[in-house]
Amino acid sequence: MLRPVAAVAAVLVAAASAVAAAPDYFTEKEKDFGVTAVGPVLVHYFPIKNTSNQTVTMGTPRIQCGCVSVTLMKGQLAPGETTYLAAYMNTAKIPAQQIGTNKSVTVSVPFLTPNYEEVVLKVTTVARPDMVWSTNDGVTFGTVVKGKPATATMKVTLFNNPKWEVKEAKSSGIYVKAEVKEAKDSNRAAGQVTYEITATVDEKCPAGNWMSDLTLSTNAVGIEKMRVPVTVNVVPAISVSPEAVKFGALPMGDAKTFDVTVQGLQPFKVLEVKGGDDTIHVTPKTDGARHQHTLKVDVKAAAAGDLTREIQIVTDSKEMPTVILPVSYSVKK
């Protein structure tokens, strides 16, 4: 008689553990931005992962202060799916009486299904009125061509502390390095100390929109550590759309044609196309130097099995002399 009871109990425990509580979907619930100037918009992405075996539906988050806004990337998550809640803290909108204080704002995220729950997130900063950033976005690179190193700078000024020193700047990103030095327009005699931060993006940084942080170590009480955001958009000199051509399953003897767009930041020529054969043939439909070329991809289902080729598009671009286009399909017997 004990065995059936134990079996039922085990099933109930397993079912209960499969329905995770909403707080379990968050790996972090608080973000302290540290010290900043008045003006920057501080951004943080809270990851949300559905670790249960049921679909999760979220409602509209409630925010404690108008200085914070949020964007929920996706309102419904299947089991195992991940999304992000982006929290934007606009230091220019912090109430005047709270400038220079530890300002914390809560964001309540409601979970509607499978059970109603609320998870409270918190963002915190100290916006100092005696500090000025030369750019409210921190260190911004804008658009950078993949494979080329790039640098960007910003200045941080602190008033009323002629002995202020920034000891070092450390980057949280493996592709970003930073240096800091006192700026030429710094005026310690007037109590206006300015430091220049120079960040460099490594040429090996992959394509994509990236964010990282610089941490400044200083000798000032209350500003021992200061966070400065870094943003960069790395794009390839030449991109292919789609990135890969997949024809799927084809009947024996069938033939298919597909057009591919090759686009560059600067005008370029397609000099040659390599890697084709009797079953896959790629030919340019355009010539000369231009920002965009069209290539025609022809395939013939001549033999049963899976077939994959890497087509090499040779260009006259110094930044990207060769572009790879994978082409694949399978042939039914």
C-alpha positions in Angstrom: 0.0 0.0 0.0 2.9 2.3 0.5 4.2 2.2 -3.0 1.1 3.8 -4.7 1.1 6.6 -2.1 4.8 7.3 -2.6 4.3 7.3 -6.4 1.5 9.8 -6.2 3.5 12.0 -3.8 6.5 11.9 -6.3 4.2 13.0 -9.1 2.8 15.9 -7.1 6.3 17.1 -6.1 7.5 16.9 -9.7 4.4 18.8 -11.0 4.9 21.5 -8.3 8.6 22.0 -9.2 7.8 22.3 -12.9 5.7 25.4 -12.2 8.5 27.9 -11.2 7.6 31.0 -9.3 7.9 34.3 -11.2 10.9 35.5 -9.2 12.8 32.5 -10.4 12.6 33.8 -14.0 15.1 36.6 -13.1 18.8 36.2 -12.5 19.0 39.8 -11.2 16.4 42.1 -9.8 18.5 45.2 -8.9 20.8 47.5 -10.9 22.9 50.1 -9.2 24.2 52.5 -11.8 26.5 54.2 -9.2 27.4 57.9 -9.5 26.6 59.9 -12.6 26.1 63.4 -13.8 22.7 65.0 -14.2 21.6 64.4 -17.8 22.6 60.9 -19.0 20.0 58.3 -19.7 21.2 55.1 -17.9 20.1 51.8 -19.5 20.1 48.2 -18.2 18.6 45.0 -19.6 17.0 42.6 -17.1 16.9 39.1 -18.6 13.7 37.1 -18.1 13.7 33.4 -18.8 10.7 31.1 -18.5 12.1 28.2 -16.5 8.7 26.5 -16.1 7.0 24.0 -18.4 4.0 26.4 -19.0 3.5 29.5 -21.2 4.0 32.7 -19.2 2.2 35.9 -19.9 3.3 39.3 -18.5 1.3 42.5 -18.2 2.2 46.2 -18.3 4.9 47.1 -15.8 4.2 49.8 -13.1 6.9 52.3 -12.5 7.4 54.3 -9.3 8.9 57.5 -10.8 8.6 59.4 -14.1 12.4 59.4 -14.4 12.3 55.8 -15.4 10.7 54.1 -18.4 10.8 50.5 -19.5 10.4 48.4 -22.6 9.3 44.7 -22.3 10.7 43.1 -25.4 8.1 40.3 -25.4 5.0 39.8 -23.3 4.6 36.1 -23.6 7.2 33.4 -23.2 7.1 29.7 -24.1 8.9 27.3 -21.8 12.6 27.9 -21.9 12.2 31.2 -23.9 14.1 34.3 -22.8 13.3 38.0 -23.2 14.5 41.3 -21.7 13.1 44.2 -19.9 15.0 47.4 -20.7 15.0 50.0 -18.0 15.9 53.6 -18.9 16.7 55.9 -16.0 16.7 59.6 -17.2 18.7 61.5 -14.7 17.5 64.8 -16.1 14.0 63.9 -14.9 15.0 63.1 -11.3 13.2 65.5 -9.0 15.4 68.5 -8.0 15.1 67.7 -4.3 16.5 64.2 -5.0 19.6 65.3 -7.0 22.7 64.3 -5.2 20.9 61.7 -3.1 20.6 57.9 -3.5 17.7 57.7 -5.9 16.0 54.3 -6.2 13.0 53.5 -8.4 11.0 50.3 -8.3 9.5 48.6 -11.4 6.7 46.1 -10.7 6.4 43.4 -13.4 3.0 41.6 -13.3 2.8 38.0 -14.4 -0.8 37.2 -15.5 -0.5 33.5 -16.3 -0.2 30.7 -15.3 -0.6 32.3 -11.9 -0.9 36.0 -11.0 2.4 37.3 -9.4 4.4 40.5 -9.3 8.1 40.8 -9.4 9.7 44.0 -8.2 12.9 45.3 -9.9 14.9 48.2 -8.7 17.3 50.7 -10.4 19.4 53.1 -8.4 21.8 56.0 -9.0 23.3 59.2 -7.5 23.1 62.1 -9.9 25.5 64.7 -8.8 24.9 68.4 -9.6 28.7 69.1 -9.4 29.6 66.7 -12.2 29.3 67.2 -16.0 29.7 64.7 -18.8 30.6 66.0 -22.2 28.1 63.6 -23.7 24.9 62.3 -22.0 25.4 58.9 -23.7 28.8 58.1 -22.3 31.4 56.9 -24.8 29.7 56.5 -28.1 31.4 55.1 -31.2 28.5 55.2 -33.6 28.9 52.9 -36.6 32.3 51.1 -36.9 33.4 48.9 -39.8 34.2 45.4 -38.7 37.9 44.6 -39.0 38.9 48.2 -38.3 40.0 49.6 -34.9 38.2 52.7 -33.7 38.5 55.2 -30.9 36.0 57.5 -29.1 36.4 60.0 -26.3 34.4 61.9 -23.7 35.2 64.2 -20.8 34.1 64.1 -17.2 34.3 67.3 -15.1 34.0 67.6 -11.3 33.6 71.0 -9.7 34.6 72.2 -6.2 37.3 69.6 -5.7 40.7 70.7 -6.9 42.3 67.5 -5.6 40.1 65.2 -7.6 42.0 62.4 -9.4 40.9 59.6 -11.7 43.3 56.7 -11.0 42.3 54.3 -13.8 39.5 53.2 -16.2 38.7 49.5 -16.6 36.4 48.0 -19.3 33.9 45.2 -18.8 34.1 44.3 -22.5 36.8 42.1 -23.9 36.9 44.1 -27.1 37.1 47.5 -25.5 40.1 49.1 -23.8 40.2 52.5 -22.1 42.7 55.1 -21.0 42.2 58.2 -18.9 44.2 61.3 -18.5 43.7 64.8 -17.2 42.4 67.1 -20.0 44.2 70.2 -21.2 41.2 72.4 -20.2 41.3 71.2 -16.6 41.6 74.1 -14.2 42.4 72.9 -10.7 43.0 76.5 -9.4 39.4 77.2 -10.2 38.2 74.0 -8.7 37.2 72.6 -12.1 39.0 69.3 -12.8 38.4 67.6 -16.1 39.5 64.1 -17.3 39.4 62.8 -20.8 38.5 59.1 -21.4 39.6 57.4 -24.6 38.1 54.0 -25.5 39.3 51.8 -28.3 37.4 49.0 -30.0 39.4 46.0 -31.1 39.4 45.1 -34.8 38.3 41.6 -33.8 35.0 42.8 -32.3 32.1 40.9 -34.0 29.4 42.6 -36.0 26.4 43.8 -33.9 25.1 46.4 -31.5 27.3 46.2 -28.4 27.2 47.8 -24.9 29.8 47.6 -22.2 30.8 49.7 -19.1 33.9 51.6 -18.1 34.6 51.8 -14.4 36.5 54.8 -13.3 38.4 54.6 -10.0 38.8 58.0 -8.3 40.0 59.4 -4.9 36.8 61.3 -4.1 34.6 60.2 -1.3 31.3 58.9 -2.7 32.8 58.6 -6.2 35.3 55.8 -5.5 33.8 54.0 -8.5 31.9 55.5 -11.4 30.3 53.7 -14.3 30.5 55.1 -17.8 28.5 53.3 -20.6 30.1 52.4 -23.9 28.0 51.8 -27.1 29.2 50.7 -30.5 27.5 49.4 -33.7 29.9 47.1 -35.6 28.9 46.4 -39.2 30.7 44.4 -41.9 32.1 46.4 -44.8 30.1 44.1 -47.1 27.1 42.1 -46.1 25.1 39.4 -47.9 21.3 39.0 -47.7 20.3 36.4 -46.9 23.5 35.3 -45.1 22.9 31.7 -46.3 20.8 30.2 -49.1 18.9 27.1 -48.1 16.8 25.5 -50.7 15.6 22.6 -48.5 14.5 19.3 -50.1 14.3 19.1 -53.9 13.0 16.3 -56.1 15.5 14.5 -58.3 16.1 16.5 -61.5 14.5 19.7 -60.2 16.2 23.1 -60.6 15.9 26.3 -58.6 17.0 29.9 -58.9 17.5 32.4 -56.1 18.8 36.0 -56.1 21.2 37.2 -53.4 21.9 40.9 -52.5 25.5 41.9 -51.7 25.7 45.4 -50.1 28.7 47.5 -49.1 29.2 50.7 -47.1 31.3 52.0 -50.0 31.0 51.2 -53.8 32.8 48.0 -54.7 33.3 45.6 -57.6 32.6 41.9 -57.7 35.7 40.5 -59.3 35.0 36.8 -59.3 32.8 34.1 -57.8 34.5 30.9 -56.7 33.3 27.6 -55.3 30.5 26.7 -57.8 30.2 23.5 -59.9 27.7 21.8 -62.1 25.2 21.5 -59.3 25.6 25.0 -57.9 26.3 27.9 -60.1 26.5 31.6 -59.0 26.8 34.5 -61.4 26.7 38.3 -60.9 23.7 40.1 -62.5 25.4 43.5 -62.0 28.9 44.9 -62.8 31.0 47.9 -62.1 31.6 49.6 -58.8 28.3 50.1 -56.8 26.9 49.9 -53.3 24.8 46.9 -54.1 25.1 43.9 -56.4 22.8 41.1 -57.2 24.0 37.5 -57.6 21.9 34.7 -59.2 22.2 31.3 -57.5 21.2 28.3 -59.7 21.0 24.8 -58.3 20.3 21.4 -60.0 19.2 18.3 -58.1 21.4 15.9 -59.9 22.3 13.4 -57.2 20.6 12.1 -54.1 21.8 13.3 -50.7 22.7 16.5 -48.9 24.8 19.1 -50.7 26.6 22.2 -49.2 28.9 24.6 -50.8 30.7 27.7 -49.6 30.6 30.3 -52.4 33.5 32.8 -52.3 32.5 36.3 -53.6 35.8 38.0 -54.4 35.6 41.9 -54.3 38.0 44.8 -54.7 37.2 46.0 -51.2 40.4 46.3 -49.0 38.3 45.9 -45.8 36.5 42.7 -47.1 38.2 41.2 -50.2 36.2 37.9 -49.8 32.7 37.3 -48.7 31.4 33.7 -48.0 27.9 32.6 -49.0 26.9 29.1 -47.8 24.5 27.3 -50.2 22.8 24.1 -49.2 20.0 21.7 -50.3 19.1 18.0 -50.2 17.9 15.8 -53.0 15.2 13.2 -52.6 15.7 9.8 -54.2 
